[in-house]
Amino acid sequence: MRTIIRISFLILITLNLNCSKETTSDDDKIISIEDLLVENNEITGWTYSSTSWTANNITELTTYINGGAEIYQSYGFVEGAHQSYEGSIGDGARELGITVYNMGTVSNASDTYDDPNCGLSGGSDWADGAGERANYIRHGGFAQELSFYNNSYFIKIGINYDTDESLNIIKQFALNIDGKIQ
């Protein structure tokens, strides 16, 4: 009887290993929107701050971005996530924020990027940067923003500082996120 139980147990373990949901193909990976965000200290010196959220529908998005959710809804908003980070540049502590929106289709993400209420009007194009198209804008020594889209995702990154070093940091975050998008 013990032999039968042991054999049954081994068969169950073998079947479980062979029926695992994980795949080795990058094309078959299903990721959550949170997986696109940069991990804590994934970019050296930049750690999570207290601000983060995930919105799985337009009602939740409205809670987090009061007054701006309707525009995203008009372009097919599916889900979104935000994470803030703390790090230092120069002589002080800085805060950087990333918001990733799943817009459902490439066309919706492109349209969101092109909308001056969502994207960055008057921004400088970042040729050969992240995503299909990317641009950034510098706010006179106070802050910088970068936006891009890739696949069905529209991404915005902002930092409360404006130097060449801070621009390079937000570009590094953008390239990190872009590399995670299938």
Secondary structure by P-SEA (a helix, b strand, c coil): caaaaaaaaaaaaaaaaaaccccccccccccccccccccccccccbbbcccccccccaaaaaaaccccaaaaaaaccccbbbbbbbbbcccbbbbbbbbbbbcccaaaaaaaaaccccccccccccccccccccccccccccbbbbbbccccbbbbbbbccccaaaaaaaaaaaaaaaaacc
